[in-house]
Structures are given as structure tokens and as C-alpha cells.
Amino acid sequence: MSKIKIHLKQHAQTSMQLENDVLKIIIDRPVAKGGGGEGLMGGQYMLTGIGGCFCSNLFAAAQARDVEIKGLTIDMTATLSDDLPKRFTDLDMDVSYESCSDESIFEKLMVIAEKGCLSMNTVKNSMAIQVKHAQKQA
């Protein structure tokens, strides 16, 4: 079974940093919520992951059919629960583009992208999450 792994390391008092070979991304809370405001909140990155994954699959589906899409934009709006624990209850994605070389199949491409999106499939179908305490670092 394939796996995807990331490594997060404390960056500052309230922030974490994703470290990989290409870039560094900071995850933090807004100043108004006691954070340093150095990066997006985890929930915003979650939405970014879903939107980015969807777009990656949309572009792949378009390329496989020799369709060119330019100026693609995604506006994502997640609704927060009123009760605890806080969570997203709904997600709306508004997809638009400046041009598409075959507009007649754009809706089909969106369906293919949605079905192929690892992040979206995970959120839609839920997953087991296990949080455990690893050994103290030396």
C-alpha cells in the first residue's frame, strides 16, 4: 500500500513548519486567536489541499483529452459548525475559467476531477485518524 508522509517541526511558539526538499510552509493561528499570524491556519491548508488536488486532477483530465484551460479559479467556502468540536460541515467550490478550448466537456472534466481527487474522496468518505504520543526526541 502506498503512503504519503510529511514532516512538521515547531517553527515558533504557536506555529509549525512543513519541511521538504522544495519549500517550507508555515502553519499558524491568527494573531486574534493567540497565534503569531505567520501562516495560514490548518483548516485553510486543508481547503487548499482539497482545491489543489481537485485542480490537479482537472488539469490531468483536460490534458488527456487535449483540452486547454486558461485562467482557472476556485472559490471555496467552508461552513463551520456551531457546536463543539468545531469542524467543517459543508464545502462549496465555485469553479470558473477564462477560457476552455472545449467548453462542451468542462462539466465532464469536473466530474472526473472530483472522482479522482484523493483529498476530496478522503473527506467525503471519512477516514480513521489515530493520534498517538511518539517517544520523546533526544
C-alpha positions in Angstrom: 0.0 0.0 0.0 1.4 3.4 -1.0 1.8 6.1 1.6 2.3 9.9 1.7 4.3 11.3 4.5 5.0 14.9 5.7 7.2 16.2 8.5 6.2 19.2 10.6 8.6 20.9 13.0 7.9 23.6 15.5 8.8 26.9 14.0 7.8 29.4 16.7 5.7 29.5 19.9 2.4 29.0 18.0 3.5 27.7 14.6 4.7 24.7 12.8 6.7 24.4 9.6 6.3 21.8 6.9 9.8 20.8 5.7 10.5 19.1 2.4 13.2 19.3 -0.2 11.5 22.0 -2.2 9.8 24.5 0.1 8.9 25.5 3.6 5.3 26.3 4.7 4.3 27.8 8.0 1.0 26.8 9.7 -0.1 29.2 12.5 -3.1 30.7 14.2 -4.2 34.3 13.5 -3.0 36.9 16.0 -6.6 37.5 17.0 -6.7 33.8 18.2 -3.5 33.9 20.1 -1.2 32.9 17.3 1.7 34.7 15.5 -0.1 35.2 12.2 2.9 33.8 10.3 0.9 31.4 8.1 -2.5 30.0 7.2 -4.5 28.1 9.8 -4.6 24.3 9.4 -8.2 24.4 8.2 -7.2 26.8 5.4 -4.4 24.5 4.3 -7.0 21.6 4.4 -9.1 23.6 1.9 -6.1 24.4 -0.1 -5.2 20.7 -0.3 -8.7 19.8 -1.4 -8.9 22.6 -4.0 -5.3 22.0 -5.3 -5.9 18.2 -5.6 -9.2 18.8 -7.5 -7.4 21.2 -9.9 -4.5 18.8 -10.4 -7.0 16.1 -11.5 -9.0 18.6 -13.6 -5.8 19.6 -15.5 -4.8 16.0 -16.0 -8.3 15.1 -17.3 -8.1 18.1 -19.7 -4.6 17.3 -20.9 -5.6 13.6 -21.6 -8.3 15.0 -23.9 -6.2 17.7 -25.5 -8.4 20.4 -23.8 -6.7 23.6 -22.8 -8.0 25.5 -19.8 -6.7 29.0 -19.0 -7.4 31.3 -16.0 -8.9 28.6 -13.8 -10.1 29.9 -10.4 -11.6 28.1 -7.5 -13.5 29.9 -4.7 -14.0 27.6 -1.8 -16.4 28.4 1.1 -16.4 26.1 4.1 -19.2 26.3 6.7 -18.1 25.9 10.3 -20.2 24.0 12.9 -21.9 26.0 15.6 -21.4 23.2 18.1 -18.2 21.6 19.5 -15.9 20.1 18.4 -15.5 22.7 15.7 -15.4 21.3 12.2 -16.4 22.0 8.6 -19.9 20.9 7.9 -20.2 21.8 4.3 -17.9 22.9 1.5 -18.9 24.8 -1.6 -16.5 25.0 -4.6 -17.2 27.5 -7.3 -15.1 26.7 -10.4 -14.6 29.2 -13.2 -12.2 29.8 -16.0 -11.3 32.5 -18.5 -11.2 30.1 -21.5 -11.6 26.4 -22.3 -10.9 25.0 -25.7 -13.8 22.6 -25.4 -16.5 24.1 -23.2 -18.9 21.3 -24.0 -17.0 18.8 -21.9 -15.9 21.1 -19.0 -18.7 19.7 -16.7 -17.5 16.1 -17.5 -13.9 17.1 -16.7 -15.1 18.4 -13.3 -16.8 15.1 -12.5 -13.6 13.2 -13.5 -11.5 15.6 -11.3 -13.9 15.1 -8.3 -13.8 11.3 -8.6 -10.0 11.3 -9.0 -9.2 13.7 -6.1 -7.6 11.9 -3.2 -8.2 14.7 -0.8 -11.9 15.1 -1.7 -12.5 11.3 -1.6 -11.0 11.1 1.8 -13.1 13.9 3.2 -16.3 12.7 1.6 -15.8 9.1 2.8 -14.2 9.9 6.1 -11.2 8.1 7.4 -9.9 6.7 10.7 -7.4 9.1 12.4 -5.2 7.9 15.2 -3.3 10.4 17.3 -0.6 8.8 19.4 2.3 10.0 21.5 5.6 9.1 20.0 8.7 8.7 22.0 10.4 11.9 23.3 13.1 13.2 21.0 16.7 13.0 22.1 
